[in-house]
Amino acid sequence: MAAFTLAHVSDPHLPPLPEPRLAELMGKRVFGYLNWTRNRHKYQRREVLDALVSDLHAQAPDHITVTGDFVNLALNAEFELAKAWLKSVGAPDRVSIVPGNHDAYVRATQHRIAQYCGSYFTGDDAPAPHFPFLRRRGPLALIGVSSAVPTPPLMATGWLGRQQRDELEKLLDLVSAEPLFRILLIHHPLRSQARAKRLTDSEELLALLKRRGVDLVLHGHDHVHSTIWIDGPERSIPVVGVPSASALAHGHYPAAAYNLFSIARDDNDWRCKQSVRGLDHKRRIIELRNVKLI
């Protein structure tokens, strides 16, 4: 079987930020706007994001995934920009996404990501956007869940909830009988040291994955390179994160990067290789490393 190539991008935090109306700068957005104007605008750069996507397109992956945080303050004007950017990345049948906490930053606009970008997370047999979703692409079963919920100021936690976890378990049962490489897409990492950024029902999700299993988990949120291993029913499952797609290196956060996974089946066994491509100190996009995951 020829290898299927899957790209993984996350946290574009589309720059620049549209100028908000005064009426929009209330509650949590005030803190976010101050953070953007004082800090984030310096290292979330559109030219970096454009260079990364240009390099990604040159690699000609078979499918692209984006694991959330398209916008910054969830202003109404930002979602139109997110829709246009996604269109430049690829068509909805070639790109699958899940939202991040910034896409549900406040309750007033938490529905906008589905309104503007819902075709990118509509399941194959679903009439409308819904989580969890299932998309079959080549040898892959792409399963997306949403951990994006509005939170109080200074909090960036996520949550799936009982209903979404129950539906996820049913989907995993459904695809278990098919010869598919199962990939779970989620914004929040499954383990986090920071209480203000954690997935609050991560233990329940970890227990579910230990029972039912997937082959790979992809996430964003932390803006760092990350690979951990969690328990599955038969073997350990790799859980892979990636830096922000628009970032310059700053503090302990690395510069923008994306993952490429080469996935193929040999007889009854899967193989999966990960290539990491990202910005170097000369602001060129190069291969940073290449590892065998499975």
Buried (B, 14 or more C-beta within 10 A) or exposed (E): EEBBBBBBBBBBBBBEBBEBEEEBBEBBBBEBBEEBEEEBBEBBBEEBBEBBBEBBBEBEBBBBBBBBBBBBBBBBBBBEBBBEBBEEBBEBEEBBBBBBBBBBBBEBBBEBBBEBBBBBBBBEEEEEBBBBBBBBBBBBBBBBBBBBBBBEEEEBBBBBBEEBBEBBBEBBEEBEEEEBBBBBBBBBBBBBEEEEBBBBBBEBBBEBBEEBBBBBBBBBBBBBBBEBEBBBEEEEBBBBBBBBBBBBBBEEBBBBBBBBBBBBBEEEEBBBBBBBBBBEEEEEBEEBEEEEBB
